[in-house]
Amino acid sequence: MTYEELLTQTALADDRFIVMTAENRALVRNIPGKLGNRFIDTGITEQTMIGAAAGLALRGRIPVVHALASFLTMRAFEFVRTDAGVPNLPVKLSSFIPGFLSDGNGPTHQAVEDISLMRGIPNMTVFAPADEQDLVMMLPEIWKHPHPSYVRINTRKTDHQHSPFKLGKAEIISKGDDVTILTYGLLFEQALIAVEILKNEGLSVGLINLRSLKPVDEQAILEATRESAITITLEDHFVTGGLYSIVAEVLLKHCQTAKVIPMALKDKWFKPSLLPNVLEHEGFTGKQIAEKILGYNTNAYQPEISIPQFSE
């Protein structure tokens, strides 16, 4: 099932659902004719859309809103914080082309601080699925939850079969003594490649798909950092405020220390291009990730990286 199919099915079965967009229809292009007046396009007016969504939520509706991740989290930040976060209304934010999925766009359209911004809002919950199967497994729980939510939409396909989703719980893919990779979203597919290369080099490797960044699975982080010699936080986000910061906060809270190495964007936006080129240039292919951890080059094969369905 696709994101659009799930949203259509859910909205047709429950008339509390309202689908909204700020002229960003790529994910929902077939929905208007099926939902009639329960589909609302406010035009390129993200702030207005969030305000209207909050009003609908105040009257018992469940608005699922769509916009480019950069404008949803930055242009409309005050409205998300004040209209949805402060009153704790179930406004459901679907963030389009977050992180590296914005591939060909320049810095104005790159959302690589969105996790930091959204998790800083009281009552807001934050999620980042690894692929479309993960996304479709997660959304029913997220939409049912009474709090506002921010979801990094990821409709890419992987061969991985995910375990059932439980809100606030990470997906433990494997456990390892030498190194554990903590990641979320798009980079999960490159982490899978890195893990295989590292295992072929003789390392015991763990991999965790965080899925839920707020609330975060503190127990999974504590166990991984305690049981593995090195922990890697891997994310298409600025190093400040993202997963590396989350792990640091969890370790400090529980008076635990660990060797944690961040793989993230460090005080710079990424160079725009097609996604395979972006990952290669910025050093985030599975092979590059593995070789950074190993500290040497290998003859490992880097599988072809597909161009996203909604490549910009």
C-alpha positions in Angstrom: 0.0 0.0 0.0 1.2 3.5 -0.8 1.0 6.6 1.4 -1.8 8.1 -0.8 -3.7 4.8 -0.7 -3.5 4.6 3.1 -4.6 8.3 3.5 -7.5 7.8 1.1 -8.7 4.7 2.8 -8.4 6.2 6.3 -10.2 9.4 5.3 -13.0 7.6 3.5 -13.6 5.4 6.6 -13.5 8.3 9.1 -15.0 11.7 8.2 -13.0 13.4 10.9 -10.0 13.3 8.6 -9.4 16.5 6.5 -6.6 16.4 3.9 -4.9 19.8 3.4 -2.0 21.1 1.3 -0.2 24.4 0.7 -0.2 23.8 -3.1 1.9 20.7 -2.7 -0.1 17.9 -4.3 2.6 15.4 -5.3 1.7 13.0 -2.5 -2.1 13.5 -2.7 -2.9 14.2 -6.3 -5.7 11.6 -6.6 -7.4 12.5 -3.3 -9.4 15.7 -4.2 -12.0 14.0 -6.3 -12.5 11.3 -3.6 -12.9 13.5 -0.6 -14.7 16.5 -2.1 -14.8 19.4 0.4 -12.7 17.4 2.9 -9.7 18.2 0.7 -8.5 21.8 1.1 -5.7 23.5 -0.8 -4.9 26.9 0.7 -2.3 27.8 -1.9 1.2 28.7 -1.0 0.2 29.8 2.4 1.7 27.5 5.0 0.9 29.7 7.9 -2.7 30.0 6.9 -3.0 26.3 6.4 -1.6 25.5 9.9 -4.0 28.1 11.4 -7.0 26.6 9.6 -5.9 23.1 10.5 -5.7 24.0 14.2 -9.2 25.5 14.0 -10.5 22.2 12.4 -8.7 20.2 15.1 -10.3 22.3 17.8 -13.6 21.2 16.5 -12.9 17.5 16.5 -11.3 17.0 13.1 -8.0 15.4 12.3 -6.2 17.5 9.7 -3.4 15.9 7.8 -1.4 18.7 6.2 1.2 18.7 3.4 3.9 21.1 2.4 7.6 21.2 1.6 9.5 20.3 4.7 11.5 23.5 4.7 8.4 25.8 4.6 6.3 23.6 6.9 8.9 23.7 9.7 10.5 27.1 9.2 8.1 29.5 7.4 5.1 28.2 9.5 7.1 27.5 12.7 5.3 30.0 14.9 1.9 28.8 13.8 2.9 25.1 14.4 4.3 26.0 17.8 1.5 28.4 18.9 -1.6 27.1 17.1 -0.9 23.3 17.3 1.8 22.8 20.0 0.5 25.1 22.8 -3.1 23.8 22.7 -1.8 20.3 22.0 -4.1 19.8 19.0 -3.9 16.7 16.8 -2.6 18.5 13.7 -0.7 15.9 11.6 2.2 17.4 9.6 3.3 15.4 6.5 6.7 16.8 5.5 7.5 16.5 1.8 11.2 16.0 0.6 12.9 16.4 4.0 16.7 16.1 4.4 18.6 14.7 1.3 15.3 13.9 -0.4 15.3 17.6 -1.4 18.2 16.5 -3.6 18.3 19.1 -6.4 17.1 22.0 -4.4 19.4 24.7 -2.9 19.6 25.7 0.8 16.3 27.6 0.7 14.4 24.3 0.1 16.6 22.0 2.3 15.1 21.0 5.6 18.1 19.7 7.5 17.2 21.3 10.8 13.6 20.2 10.9 14.0 17.5 13.5 15.7 20.0 15.9 12.9 22.6 15.4 10.0 20.2 15.7 11.2 18.2 18.7 11.7 21.5 20.6 8.0 22.2 20.6 6.2 20.9 23.7 3.5 18.3 22.9 4.9 17.8 19.4 5.8 14.2 18.4 8.4 13.5 15.7 8.8 10.5 13.4 11.1 9.5 10.5 10.2 6.2 8.7 13.0 4.3 6.9 11.0 3.6 3.7 7.4 3.5 2.4 6.6 0.2 4.1 7.8 1.6 7.4 5.8 4.8 6.8 2.6 2.9 6.1 3.0 0.7 9.2 3.7 3.8 11.4 1.0 6.2 10.3 -2.2 4.6 11.7 -0.7 4.8 15.2 0.6 8.3 14.6 -2.7 9.6 13.3 -4.6 7.8 16.1 -2.4 9.5 18.7 -4.1 12.6 20.3 -1.0 14.9 20.0 0.3 16.9 17.1 2.9 15.1 15.0 5.6 15.8 12.5 6.4 13.0 10.0 9.3 13.0 7.5 7.5 11.4 4.6 9.7 8.8 2.9 8.1 6.9 0.0 11.3 5.1 -1.1 11.3 1.3 -1.4 13.7 -1.1 0.3 13.8 -4.9 0.5 13.7 -4.8 4.3 10.7 -6.3 6.0 9.9 -4.1 9.0 8.6 -5.3 12.3 5.3 -3.8 13.6 5.5 -0.3 14.8 4.9 0.8 18.4 4.9 4.5 19.1 8.1 5.5 20.9 9.9 2.2 20.2 12.9 1.7 17.9 13.2 -1.2 15.5 16.3 -3.3 16.5 17.6 -4.7 13.2 20.7 -6.3 14.7 22.9 -6.2 17.8 26.7 -5.9 17.7 29.7 -5.6 20.1 32.1 -3.6 17.9 29.9 -0.9 16.4 26.2 0.0 16.4 24.6 2.4 13.8 21.7 4.5 15.0 19.8 6.0 12.2 16.4 7.1 10.8 14.7 7.9 7.6 16.3 7.9 4.1 19.8 6.8 5.3 18.5 3.5 6.7 18.9 2.0 3.2 22.6 3.1 3.1 23.1 1.9 6.7 22.0 -1.6 5.6 24.7 -1.6 2.9 27.3 -0.3 5.4 26.4 -3.1 7.9 27.0 -5.8 5.3 30.4 -4.3 4.4 31.4 -4.0 8.0 30.4 -7.6 8.7 32.4 -8.8 5.8 35.4 -7.0 7.3 34.9 -9.1 10.4 33.1 -6.7 12.8 30.2 -7.4 15.0 27.6 -4.8 13.9 24.4 -3.5 15.3 21.8 -1.5 13.5 18.8 0.4 14.9 16.1 2.2 13.0 14.9 4.8 15.5 11.6 5.5 13.7 10.3 7.7 16.6 12.6 10.6 17.5 10.1 12.1 20.0 9.3 10.2 22.1 12.6 8.4 21.6 13.3 4.8 22.7 15.8 5.7 25.5 16.3 2.0 26.5 17.4 1.1 23.0 19.9 3.9 23.0 21.2 3.1 26.5 21.6 -0.6 25.6 23.3 0.0 22.3 25.8 2.5 23.7 26.5 0.2 26.6 27.0 -3.0 24.7 28.8 -1.7 21.6 32.4 -0.3 21.6 31.5 2.5 19.2 28.1 4.0 18.4 27.5 5.9 15.1 24.6 8.4 14.8 23.8 8.6 11.1 21.4 11.3 9.8 20.7 13.7 6.9 20.4 16.6 9.3 22.6 19.2 10.9 24.7 17.6 13.7 23.2 20.2 16.1 19.8 19.3 17.4 19.3 16.0 15.6 20.0 12.4 16.6 23.5 13.1 17.9 22.0 15.7 20.3 19.2 13.3 21.3 21.7 10.5 22.1 23.8 13.0 24.2 20.7 14.1 26.1 19.7 10.5 26.9 23.2 9.6 28.0 23.5 12.7 30.3 20.0 12.0 31.7 21.0 8.5 32.7 24.6 9.4 33.8 26.1 7.1 31.2 29.1 7.8 29.0 29.9 6.2 25.6 32.0 6.7 22.5 29.6 8.2 20.0 30.6 9.5 16.5 28.2 11.7 14.5 27.8 11.3 10.8 25.7 14.3 9.8 26.0 17.7 8.1 28.3 19.9 10.1 27.5 23.6 9.8 26.8 23.5 6.1 24.0 22.8 3.6 24.5 20.1 1.0 25.5 20.6 -2.6 22.3 20.1 -4.7 22.2 17.4 -7.4 20.4 14.1 -8.0 20.2 12.1 -4.9 23.0 9.5 -5.8 25.3 12.4 -6.5 24.4 14.2 -3.3 25.1 11.1 -1.2 28.4 10.4 -3.0 29.5 14.1 -2.7 28.6 14.4 0.9 30.0 11.0 1.9 26.8 9.2 2.8 26.8 6.1 0.6 26.8 2.8 2.4 30.4 2.1 1.2 31.6 5.5 2.3 29.9 5.1 5.7 31.5 1.7 6.3 34.9 3.0 5.2 34.8 6.0 7.6 34.0 3.6 10.4 36.8 1.2 9.4 39.3 3.9 8.7 40.5 2.4 5.4 39.2 1.8 1.9 37.8 -1.6 0.8 36.9 -3.3 -2.5 33.3 -3.5 -1.5 30.6 -2.9 -4.1 28.3 0.1 -3.7 24.8 -0.9 -5.1 23.2 1.6 -7.4 21.1 4.3 -5.6 17.8 4.9 -7.2 16.6 8.4 -8.0 13.6 9.4 -5.8 10.1 9.2 -7.1 9.7 12.9 -6.4 13.2 14.0 -7.3 13.4 17.8 -7.6 
